[in-house]
Amino acid sequence: MADLVAEFKKIPSVTRFLVASSLGVTLPAILRLVPFYAIYFNSSLVFRKWQIWRVYTSIFFGSEGIGYIFELIMLYRHSNALESEHYRLRSSDYAWQLFLASIGIIVLNRPLDSPFHAHPLLHAVTYLMCALSAPGTQTSVMGIVTIPVKYFPYALLAMDTLGGHGAQAVSGLIVGHVWWWLVWGTGTGAGSREQGMFAHFARAPRWLRDCFGEHEGENRGTPRAGYQAYAPRQRAEQNAGAPTTGYQWGSGRRLG
């Protein structure tokens, strides 16, 4: 168990939150420990009865049955790829943009009266990951057929359409495309920079950056300069080993 916890802690923070939230909401509902009535999204209960938790639970409740395993794996893999490569040392930006994307998903699904929003969120994350992948990258569909990664969101849409979630999947693709276009400006590849017209507004607020331990700094190795994260031990070591300026006077001698 200790090894399992240690491996889980190695997952980037936002991806770890997504996976833990999905498991924490889905498993109790599947095991009937929590009634479905208590977790589905209902606008009247949310905005009139102030049952705000339904926004959170509706986003993270996955499918029932074996399909949920594949959804969880895809969510982990695609989110981990985004956070490790394109949002490296900028998890706060990734968290903030996920929050904005979730709001967009809920708004787009209001006419559909969708009770759950996990599928659109998965499609949005998948679309962004595929859009930012290097041109020519290949991926497999269910381990059966290999296709260019740029077509994978549409293959996933086809499978969700067969499963009865087509309209929700389309809303996720729309949010994912808008996310890519407004923030990343149609950039692709590992060296992409956030050059979209709303890239500046997609930066995480200072309080959120502080929660992630990210500080203002010059970090040119990441897709966008501006933040640099330090572990507490790393910060202490850097401070201890930092060279001092000026003349070194030595310890001196006592007079008299």
TILUMKOL-827562 format. One record per residue: residue number from 1; x, y, z of N, C-alpha, C in turn. Coordinates in nm, 3 decimals, padded with zeros to 5 digits. Atoms other than C-alpha are relative to their C-alpha. Example, Ala and Ser with C-alpha at 12.3 -4.5 7.8 and 13.67 -1.06 7.14 Angstrom:
# TILUMKOL-827562
     i     neast    nnorth       nup    caeast   canorth      caup     ceast    cnorth       cup
     1    00.089   -00.119    00.000    01.230   -00.450    00.780    00.090    00.120    00.000
     2   -00.082   -00.119   -00.006    01.367   -00.106    00.714   -00.077    00.109    00.073
END
This chain:
# TILUMKOL-827562
     i     neast    nnorth       nup    caeast   canorth      caup     ceast    cnorth       cup
     1    00.083   -00.120    00.000    00.000    00.000    00.000    00.087    00.126    00.000
     2   -00.089   -00.116   -00.004    00.285    00.238    00.081    00.061    00.027   -00.137
     3   -00.055   -00.017    00.134    00.438    00.174   -00.262   -00.104    00.058   -00.094
     4    00.108   -00.051    00.086    00.103    00.238   -00.427   -00.023    00.148    00.024
     5    00.017   -00.141   -00.033    00.065    00.569   -00.243    00.117    00.083   -00.054
     6   -00.118   -00.070    00.051    00.420    00.666   -00.336   -00.008    00.020   -00.150
     7    00.014   -00.013    00.145    00.353    00.597   -00.704   -00.109    00.100   -00.035
     8    00.110   -00.093    00.026    00.027    00.791   -00.688    00.046    00.145    00.019
     9   -00.049   -00.134   -00.026    00.210    01.092   -00.545    00.092    00.051   -00.110
    10   -00.087   -00.041    00.110    00.442    01.093   -00.847   -00.079    00.060   -00.115
    11    00.083   -00.055    00.107    00.150    01.185   -01.072   -00.009    00.151    00.020
    12    00.013   -00.146   -00.012    00.137    01.561   -01.147   -00.127    00.039    00.075
    13    00.103   -00.033   -00.098   -00.089    01.743   -00.902   -00.141    00.012   -00.059
    14    00.135   -00.017    00.057   -00.380    01.840   -01.130   -00.053   -00.132   -00.052
    15    00.042    00.132    00.048   -00.391    01.501   -01.299   -00.034   -00.091    00.116
    16    00.030    00.080   -00.120   -00.380    01.337   -00.956   -00.136    00.038    00.056
    17    00.130   -00.045   -00.048   -00.676    01.550   -00.851   -00.113   -00.052   -00.090
    18    00.103    00.049    00.092   -00.872    01.452   -01.165   -00.027   -00.148    00.021
    19    00.015    00.145   -00.017   -00.807    01.081   -01.116   -00.065   -00.031    00.135
    20    00.056    00.025   -00.134   -00.880    01.089   -00.742   -00.146    00.043    00.006
    21    00.139   -00.047   -00.001   -01.200    01.291   -00.797   -00.090   -00.096   -00.076
    22    00.079    00.094    00.078   -01.320    01.052   -01.065   -00.027   -00.128    00.079
    23    00.018    00.120   -00.082   -01.261    00.751   -00.842   -00.088    00.027    00.122
    24    00.074   -00.033   -00.122   -01.401    00.926   -00.535   -00.148    00.023   -00.021
    25    00.142   -00.023    00.029   -01.729    01.014   -00.707   -00.063   -00.124   -00.063
    26    00.058    00.109    00.077   -01.779    00.717   -00.939   -00.016   -00.129    00.081
    27    00.006    00.128   -00.070   -01.696    00.419   -00.717   -00.110   -00.006    00.106
    28    00.110    00.007   -00.097   -01.930    00.508   -00.426   -00.138   -00.007   -00.065
    29    00.130    00.006    00.068   -02.214    00.563   -00.674   -00.023   -00.137   -00.061
    30    00.014    00.132    00.060   -02.147    00.236   -00.857   -00.030   -00.106    00.106
    31    00.021    00.096   -00.109   -02.134    00.049   -00.525   -00.126    00.030    00.080
    32    00.127   -00.040   -00.063   -02.461    00.220   -00.427    00.018    00.049    00.144
    33   -00.022   -00.062   -00.131   -02.302    00.382   -00.125   -00.055    00.142    00.002
    34    00.055   -00.134    00.017   -02.423    00.718   -00.257   -00.107   -00.008   -00.108
    35    00.105    00.007    00.103   -02.755    00.756   -00.445    00.032    00.093   -00.117
    36   -00.022   -00.082    00.119   -02.740    00.888   -00.801   -00.071    00.134    00.011
    37    00.075   -00.124   -00.015   -02.996    01.147   -00.703    00.082    00.109    00.066
    38   -00.078   -00.097   -00.076   -02.740    01.314   -00.478    00.116    00.059   -00.078
    39   -00.120   -00.046    00.069   -02.472    01.363   -00.744   -00.026    00.056   -00.140
    40    00.022   -00.048    00.136   -02.639    01.447   -01.076   -00.023    00.150   -00.002
    41    00.014   -00.145    00.013   -02.654    01.804   -01.207   -00.145    00.037   -00.025
    42    00.135   -00.053    00.015   -02.985    01.982   -01.164    00.008    00.150    00.025
    43   -00.020   -00.144   -00.011   -02.982    02.355   -01.230   -00.087    00.063    00.108
    44    00.089   -00.055   -00.103   -03.278    02.423   -01.001    00.056   -00.025    00.139
    45   -00.056    00.033   -00.131   -03.116    02.244   -00.709    00.131    00.075    00.023
    46   -00.129   -00.069   -00.015   -02.781    02.412   -00.778   -00.020    00.148    00.028
    47    00.010   -00.146   -00.008   -02.896    02.772   -00.821   -00.110    00.048    00.095
    48    00.107   -00.041   -00.091   -03.208    02.775   -00.603    00.015   -00.060    00.140
    49   -00.020    00.066   -00.128   -03.124    02.525   -00.329    00.145    00.007    00.046
    50   -00.142   -00.016   -00.031   -02.751    02.606   -00.337    00.070   -00.132    00.029
    51   -00.068    00.128   -00.012   -02.649    02.242   -00.373    00.118    00.000   -00.099
    52   -00.111   -00.027    00.089   -02.321    02.350   -00.527    00.083   -00.124   -00.029
    53   -00.082    00.118    00.021   -02.154    02.011   -00.485   -00.039   -00.077   -00.126
    54    00.045    00.072    00.120   -02.360    01.882   -00.779    00.081    00.040   -00.123
    55   -00.086   -00.041    00.111   -02.140    02.084   -01.015    00.125   -00.089   -00.004
    56   -00.120    00.084   -00.011   -01.835    01.891   -00.892   -00.030   -00.146   -00.030
    57    00.027    00.143    00.017   -01.994    01.546   -00.877   -00.046   -00.033   -00.141
    58    00.046    00.028    00.137   -02.157    01.577   -01.220    00.117   -00.003   -00.098
    59   -00.116   -00.005    00.090   -01.819    01.653   -01.379    00.085   -00.126    00.013
    60   -00.091    00.111   -00.023   -01.644    01.353   -01.225   -00.066   -00.136    00.009
    61    00.063    00.131    00.000   -01.904    01.077   -01.236    00.015   -00.061   -00.139
    62   -00.024    00.066    00.128   -01.796    00.836   -01.509   -00.108   -00.102   -00.033
    63    00.096    00.101    00.044   -01.969    00.548   -01.682   -00.004   -00.117    00.098
    64    00.008    00.124   -00.075   -02.088    00.231   -01.517    00.053   -00.114   -00.086
    65   -00.046    00.115    00.075   -01.936   -00.099   -01.615    00.146    00.011   -00.041
    66   -00.139    00.011    00.041   -01.612   -00.188   -01.790    00.047    00.124   -00.074
    67   -00.038   -00.119    00.074   -01.620    00.129   -01.999    00.066    00.105    00.086
    68   -00.059   -00.101   -00.089   -01.526    00.335   -01.696    00.151   -00.018    00.011
    69   -00.144    00.024   -00.010   -01.183    00.170   -01.680    00.073    00.068   -00.115
    70   -00.063   -00.063    00.116   -01.101    00.287   -02.033   -00.007    00.152    00.010
    71    00.013   -00.144   -00.017   -01.231    00.637   -01.958    00.103    00.053    00.100
    72   -00.095   -00.044   -00.102   -01.016    00.662   -01.645    00.143   -00.005   -00.053
    73   -00.134    00.011    00.058   -00.707    00.542   -01.832    00.025    00.114   -00.098
    74   -00.016   -00.109    00.097   -00.764    00.795   -02.112    00.014    00.134    00.070
    75   -00.009   -00.126   -00.074   -00.823    01.077   -01.865    00.137    00.016    00.062
    76   -00.133   -00.006   -00.061   -00.500    00.992   -01.682    00.108    00.025   -00.105
    77   -00.106   -00.011    00.100   -00.287    00.950   -01.994    00.001    00.136   -00.068
    78    00.005   -00.125    00.075   -00.408    01.259   -02.177    00.028    00.120    00.091
    79   -00.026   -00.110   -00.093   -00.408    01.486   -01.873    00.146    00.000    00.044
    80   -00.140    00.009   -00.040   -00.067    01.360   -01.765    00.091    00.052   -00.111
    81   -00.080   -00.050    00.113    00.071    01.431   -02.114   -00.004    00.152   -00.007
    82    00.013   -00.146    00.003   -00.063    01.786   -02.104    00.078    00.066    00.113
    83   -00.060   -00.065   -00.117    00.055    01.866   -01.753    00.152   -00.021    00.004
    84   -00.143    00.029   -00.006    00.397    01.703   -01.792    00.079    00.069   -00.111
    85   -00.071   -00.056    00.114    00.483    01.852   -02.131   -00.037    00.147   -00.024
    86    00.041   -00.134    00.042    00.279    02.159   -02.223   -00.025    00.095    00.118
    87    00.020   -00.083   -00.119    00.208    02.282   -01.868    00.104   -00.033    00.106
    88   -00.104    00.037   -00.096    00.535    02.175   -01.710    00.035    00.118    00.089
    89   -00.024   -00.102   -00.102    00.592    02.372   -01.387   -00.106    00.109   -00.001
    90    00.108   -00.099    00.004    00.266    02.557   -01.460   -00.134   -00.070    00.025
    91    00.123    00.073   -00.030    00.006    02.329   -01.305   -00.115    00.093    00.036
    92    00.106   -00.095   -00.036   -00.183    02.633   -01.176   -00.071    00.050   -00.124
    93    00.064   -00.041    00.125   -00.245    02.750   -01.533   -00.090   -00.109   -00.055
    94    00.079    00.114    00.047   -00.365    02.404   -01.628   -00.128   -00.015    00.082
    95    00.118    00.012   -00.086   -00.599    02.390   -01.328   -00.100    00.112   -00.029
    96    00.089   -00.114    00.027   -00.738    02.737   -01.402   -00.072   -00.017   -00.134
    97    00.061    00.018    00.131   -00.799    02.658   -01.768   -00.098   -00.117   -00.001
    98    00.096    00.109   -00.016   -00.965    02.329   -01.675   -00.128    00.049    00.066
    99    00.117   -00.057   -00.068   -01.194    02.523   -01.443   -00.086    00.079   -00.099
   100    00.074   -00.078    00.099   -01.290    02.762   -01.725   -00.064   -00.092   -00.104
   101    00.055    00.095    00.095   -01.338    02.469   -01.964   -00.122   -00.071    00.058
   102    00.114    00.066   -00.064   -01.570    02.300   -01.713   -00.122    00.090    00.002
   103    00.113   -00.093    00.006   -01.783    02.612   -01.694   -00.059    00.002   -00.140
   104    00.049    00.003    00.138   -01.804    02.616   -02.074   -00.079   -00.125   -00.031
   105    00.070    00.127    00.023   -01.908    02.250   -02.076   -00.139    00.003    00.063
   106    00.130   -00.006   -00.067   -02.186    02.309   -01.824   -00.095    00.093   -00.074
   107    00.084   -00.095    00.073   -02.314    02.611   -02.018   -00.050   -00.063   -00.131
   108    00.041    00.060    00.127   -02.317    02.423   -02.351   -00.098   -00.114    00.019
   109    00.090    00.114   -00.023   -02.498    02.128   -02.194   -00.131    00.039    00.065
   110    00.127   -00.042   -00.060   -02.775    02.336   -02.036   -00.119   -00.031   -00.091
   111    00.115    00.034    00.085   -03.002    02.302   -02.344   -00.025   -00.150   -00.009
   112    00.015    00.146    00.006   -02.937    01.926   -02.340   -00.051   -00.057    00.131
   113    00.042    00.045   -00.134   -03.027    01.905   -01.971    00.079   -00.124    00.043
   114   -00.085    00.114   -00.031   -02.732    01.671   -01.921    00.020   -00.014    00.150
   115   -00.018    00.018   -00.144   -02.716    01.520   -01.572    00.146   -00.015    00.041
   116   -00.141    00.021   -00.031   -02.343    01.438   -01.594    00.086    00.057   -00.113
   117   -00.085   -00.070    00.096   -02.048    01.605   -01.768    00.140   -00.059   -00.010
   118   -00.133    00.061    00.007   -01.756    01.362   -01.740    00.043   -00.026   -00.144
   119   -00.034    00.027    00.140   -01.772    01.266   -02.108    00.046    00.126   -00.072
   120   -00.049   -00.122    00.066   -01.748    01.625   -02.236    00.137    00.044    00.051
   121   -00.130   -00.038   -00.054   -01.455    01.693   -02.001    00.109   -00.087   -00.059
   122   -00.098    00.091    00.059   -01.271    01.385   -02.128    00.027    00.038   -00.145
   123   -00.018   -00.038    00.141   -01.331    01.495   -02.488    00.076    00.131   -00.012
   124   -00.071   -00.127    00.006   -01.208    01.848   -02.418    00.149   -00.020    00.026
   125   -00.140    00.028   -00.033   -00.885    01.723   -02.256    00.066   -00.078   -00.114
   126   -00.054    00.080    00.110   -00.836    01.467   -02.534    00.024    00.085   -00.123
   127   -00.016   -00.085    00.119   -00.890    01.726   -02.808    00.122    00.089    00.015
   128   -00.115   -00.089   -00.019   -00.637    01.965   -02.658    00.131   -00.077   -00.009
   129   -00.121    00.080    00.007   -00.379    01.691   -02.612    00.034   -00.037   -00.143
   130   -00.024    00.039    00.139   -00.421    01.574   -02.970    00.038    00.120   -00.086
   131   -00.030   -00.120    00.078   -00.416    01.929   -03.108    00.142    00.049    00.024
   132   -00.134   -00.046   -00.033   -00.088    02.004   -02.931    00.108   -00.103   -00.032
   133   -00.098    00.103    00.034    00.077    01.679   -03.039    00.074    00.038   -00.129
   134   -00.081   -00.030    00.118    00.353    01.699   -03.298   -00.065   -00.058   -00.125
   135    00.058    00.052    00.125    00.238    01.660   -03.661    00.060   -00.137   -00.035
   136   -00.044    00.133    00.038    00.256    01.300   -03.778   -00.003   -00.101    00.113
   137    00.007    00.093   -00.114    00.213    01.149   -03.430   -00.113   -00.100   -00.021
   138    00.098    00.107    00.016    00.028    00.816   -03.435   -00.049   -00.046    00.138
   139    00.055    00.056   -00.123   -00.197    00.664   -03.169   -00.089   -00.117   -00.037
   140    00.083    00.117    00.026   -00.399    00.347   -03.135   -00.139    00.019    00.061
   141    00.137   -00.003   -00.048   -00.773    00.311   -03.090   -00.032   -00.137    00.060
   142    00.030    00.123   -00.072   -00.850    00.048   -02.826    00.105   -00.108   -00.025
   143   -00.105    00.097    00.027   -00.518   -00.116   -02.918   -00.025   -00.085   -00.123
   144    00.038    00.081    00.117   -00.675   -00.237   -03.243    00.055    00.059   -00.129
   145   -00.041   -00.066    00.123   -00.603    00.015   -03.517    00.079    00.126    00.034
   146   -00.084   -00.118   -00.020   -00.341    00.291   -03.544   -00.041    00.108   -00.099
   147    00.042   -00.112    00.083   -00.443    00.634   -03.674    00.081    00.123    00.039
   148   -00.063   -00.127   -00.039   -00.293    00.985   -03.682   -00.070    00.058    00.122
   149    00.057   -00.045   -00.126   -00.344    01.144   -03.341   -00.102    00.111   -00.021
   150    00.094   -00.110    00.023   -00.528    01.442   -03.494   -00.141   -00.050   -00.028
   151    00.132    00.057    00.026   -00.814    01.207   -03.587   -00.058   -00.073    00.120
   152    00.046    00.078   -00.114   -00.838    01.040   -03.247   -00.125    00.059    00.067
   153    00.123   -00.053   -00.062   -01.096    01.287   -03.099   -00.126   -00.037   -00.076
   154    00.118    00.032    00.081   -01.330    01.208   -03.387   -00.031   -00.149    00.005
   155    00.024    00.142   -00.022   -01.282    00.835   -03.345   -00.068   -00.022    00.135
   156    00.063    00.008   -00.131   -01.368    00.880   -02.978   -00.145    00.050   -00.006
   157    00.137   -00.051    00.020   -01.672    01.085   -03.084   -00.089   -00.107   -00.061
   158    00.079    00.106    00.064   -01.788    00.799   -03.309   -00.038   -00.108    00.101
   159    00.030    00.103   -00.099   -01.760    00.550   -03.023   -00.102    00.049    00.102
   160    00.097   -00.053   -00.096   -01.948    00.779   -02.785   -00.138    00.016   -00.064
   161    00.128   -00.010    00.070   -02.218    00.835   -03.048   -00.070   -00.135   -00.001
   162    00.057    00.135   -00.004   -02.269    00.459   -03.068   -00.050   -00.034    00.140
   163    00.041    00.026   -00.138   -02.294    00.458   -02.689   -00.108    00.093    00.051
   164    00.110   -00.089   -00.039   -02.558    00.732   -02.684    00.042    00.129    00.064
   165   -00.049   -00.124   -00.060   -02.337    01.021   -02.570    00.051    00.098   -00.106
   166   -00.052   -00.080    00.110   -02.286    01.188   -02.908   -00.011    00.150    00.021
   167    00.020   -00.144   -00.017   -02.434    01.528   -02.824    00.093    00.056    00.107
   168   -00.092   -00.044   -00.105   -02.233    01.555   -02.503    00.144    00.001   -00.049
   169   -00.135    00.007    00.054   -01.919    01.449   -02.686    00.030    00.120   -00.089
   170   -00.018   -00.116    00.088   -01.969    01.726   -02.943    00.027    00.125    00.083
   171   -00.022   -00.118   -00.085   -01.991    01.986   -02.665    00.142    00.000    00.055
   172   -00.138    00.008   -00.047   -01.658    01.859   -02.529    00.100    00.035   -00.108
   173   -00.087   -00.035    00.112   -01.497    01.884   -02.873    00.000    00.150   -00.026
   174    00.010   -00.145    00.020   -01.623    02.240   -02.909    00.083    00.074    00.104
   175   -00.077   -00.065   -00.107   -01.479    02.341   -02.572    00.149   -00.025   -00.018
   176   -00.141    00.030    00.022   -01.151    02.164   -02.650    00.059    00.082   -00.114
   177   -00.050   -00.078    00.113   -01.118    02.341   -02.984    00.013    00.148    00.037
   178   -00.005   -00.140   -00.042   -01.199    02.682   -02.836    00.117    00.021    00.096
   179   -00.114   -00.005   -00.093   -00.947    02.612   -02.557    00.130    00.009   -00.078
   180   -00.124    00.001    00.081   -00.675    02.532   -02.811    00.017    00.129   -00.080
   181   -00.009   -00.116    00.090   -00.756    02.822   -03.042    00.021    00.130    00.077
   182   -00.008   -00.125   -00.074   -00.800    03.098   -02.781    00.127    00.010    00.085
   183   -00.116   -00.003   -00.090   -00.511    02.998   -02.554    00.130   -00.028   -00.075
   184   -00.123    00.042    00.065   -00.257    02.825   -02.777    00.018    00.057   -00.140
   185   -00.012   -00.062    00.131   -00.330    03.000   -03.106    00.037   -00.096   -00.111
   186   -00.022    00.105    00.101   -00.329    02.679   -03.316    00.143   -00.053    00.001
   187   -00.134    00.056   -00.008    00.022    02.586   -03.199   -00.004   -00.151    00.017
   188   -00.010    00.145   -00.013    00.133    02.222   -03.217    00.144   -00.035    00.039
   189   -00.133    00.047   -00.033    00.428    02.019   -03.093    00.041    00.033    00.142
   190   -00.046   -00.015   -00.138    00.623    02.004   -02.768    00.048    00.141    00.030
   191   -00.051   -00.134   -00.024    00.769    02.353   -02.814   -00.103    00.109   -00.018
   192    00.104   -00.099    00.023    00.435    02.525   -02.857   -00.004    00.103    00.112
   193    00.016   -00.107   -00.098    00.382    02.857   -02.683   -00.144    00.049   -00.004
   194    00.136   -00.052   -00.007    00.056    03.006   -02.566   -00.003    00.137   -00.067
   195    00.002   -00.122    00.079    00.001    03.268   -02.835   -00.140    00.038   -00.045
   196    00.137   -00.032    00.036   -00.378    03.277   -02.857   -00.040    00.138    00.049
   197    00.044   -00.135   -00.032   -00.572    03.601   -02.828   -00.041    00.014    00.147
   198    00.040   -00.005   -00.141   -00.685    03.508   -02.474    00.103   -00.069    00.090
   199   -00.103    00.067   -00.079   -00.357    03.356   -02.354    00.027    00.073    00.130
   200   -00.029   -00.077   -00.122   -00.301    03.639   -02.106   -00.109   -00.021    00.105
   201    00.111    00.017   -00.094   -00.647    03.593   -01.950   -00.007   -00.143    00.052
   202    00.001    00.140   -00.045   -00.583    03.218   -01.917    00.103   -00.026    00.109
   203   -00.096    00.017   -00.109   -00.307    03.277   -01.663   -00.073   -00.014    00.133
   204    00.063    00.024   -00.131   -00.393    03.151   -01.317    00.014    00.123    00.089
   205   -00.012   -00.110   -00.096   -00.467    03.412   -01.049    00.117   -00.024    00.097
   206   -00.115    00.012   -00.089   -00.186    03.483   -00.804   -00.027   -00.094    00.117
   207    00.030    00.084   -00.115   -00.365    03.311   -00.516    00.007   -00.148   -00.036
   208   -00.006    00.140    00.043   -00.389    02.990   -00.720    00.144   -00.042   -00.024
   209   -00.142    00.032    00.018   -00.022    03.006   -00.818    00.068   -00.022    00.135
   210   -00.057    00.018   -00.133    00.064    03.046   -00.450   -00.039   -00.136    00.059
   211    00.044    00.131   -00.050   -00.141    02.734   -00.369    00.084   -00.113   -00.058
   212   -00.082    00.102    00.065    00.072    02.538   -00.615    00.149    00.019    00.027
   213   -00.139   -00.026   -00.028    00.394    02.689   -00.485    00.078    00.051   -00.119
   214   -00.065   -00.055    00.118    00.471    02.859   -00.815    00.026    00.147    00.021
   215   -00.041   -00.138   -00.023    00.657    03.188   -00.811    00.041    00.065   -00.130
   216   -00.044   -00.074    00.117    00.731    03.458   -01.062    00.150   -00.021   -00.020
   217   -00.141    00.021    00.028    01.064    03.394   -01.231    00.022   -00.016   -00.148
   218   -00.037    00.018    00.139    01.247    03.354   -01.556    00.030   -00.147   -00.022
   219   -00.018    00.142    00.029    01.206    02.999   -01.679   -00.023   -00.022   -00.148
   220    00.014    00.003    00.144    01.274    02.991   -02.049   -00.012   -00.141   -00.055
   221    00.009    00.136    00.050    01.268    02.614   -02.069   -00.142   -00.050   -00.012
   222    00.138    00.041    00.007    00.890    02.595   -02.038   -00.066    00.065   -00.120
   223    00.065   -00.056    00.116    00.638    02.668   -02.316   -00.026    00.149    00.013
   224    00.016   -00.144   -00.013    00.583    03.015   -02.169    00.076    00.046    00.122
   225   -00.077   -00.052   -00.113    00.814    03.218   -01.949   -00.092    00.065    00.100
   226    00.079   -00.073   -00.098    00.688    03.361   -01.626   -00.005   -00.066    00.135
   227    00.013    00.067   -00.128    00.668    03.094   -01.358    00.114   -00.099    00.019
   228   -00.095    00.104   -00.034    00.912    02.871   -01.182   -00.037   -00.056    00.135
   229    00.041    00.065   -00.124    00.825    02.618   -00.915    00.122   -00.059    00.069
   230   -00.110    00.053   -00.079    01.060    02.518   -00.636   -00.057   -00.086    00.112
   231    00.031    00.077   -00.120    01.032    02.238   -00.385    00.068    00.068    00.118
   232   -00.060   -00.067   -00.115    01.105    02.364   -00.030    00.146   -00.038    00.022
   233   -00.138    00.043   -00.020    01.423    02.154   -00.003    00.089    00.059   -00.108
   234   -00.080   -00.057    00.109    01.541    02.274   -00.345    00.026    00.147    00.025
   235   -00.017   -00.142   -00.029    01.484    02.636   -00.245    00.105    00.021    00.107
   236   -00.096   -00.014   -00.108    01.683    02.589    00.078    00.141   -00.029   -00.049
   237   -00.132    00.034    00.052    01.970    02.421   -00.106    00.055    00.109   -00.089
   238   -00.044   -00.107    00.087    01.982    02.698   -00.363    00.045    00.120    00.080
   239   -00.037   -00.115   -00.083    01.989    02.965   -00.095    00.130   -00.025    00.074
   240   -00.121    00.032   -00.075    02.257    02.782    00.102    00.122    00.001   -00.090
   241   -00.114    00.009    00.089    02.476    02.733   -00.203    00.019    00.122   -00.086
   242   -00.012   -00.119    00.084    02.428    03.078   -00.352    00.127    00.075    00.034
   243   -00.124   -00.074   -00.027    02.754    03.272   -00.393   -00.030    00.136    00.058
   244    00.018   -00.132   -00.058    02.791    03.586   -00.187    00.080    00.100   -00.079
   245   -00.067   -00.106    00.075    02.899    03.917   -00.334    00.084    00.084    00.094
   246   -00.083   -00.088   -00.080    03.165    04.157   -00.217    00.123   -00.071    00.053
   247   -00.126    00.055   -00.052    03.497    04.103   -00.041   -00.026   -00.084    00.123
   248    00.012    00.089   -00.114    03.527    03.816    00.206    00.103    00.040    00.104
   249   -00.090   -00.056   -00.101    03.674    03.967    00.525    00.058   -00.106    00.093
   250   -00.051    00.105   -00.091    03.729    03.639    00.709   -00.059    00.014    00.139
   251    00.055    00.000   -00.136    03.666    03.575    01.078    00.059    00.109    00.088
   252   -00.058   -00.109   -00.081    03.902    03.846    01.213    00.069   -00.050    00.126
   253   -00.068    00.033   -00.126    04.103    03.858    01.537   -00.048    00.095    00.109
   254    00.042   -00.080   -00.115    04.011    03.980    01.879    00.112    00.092    00.044
   255   -00.101   -00.098   -00.045    04.191    04.293    01.994    00.017   -00.008    00.150
   256   -00.027   -00.005   -00.143    04.361    04.310    02.332    00.029   -00.136    00.057
END
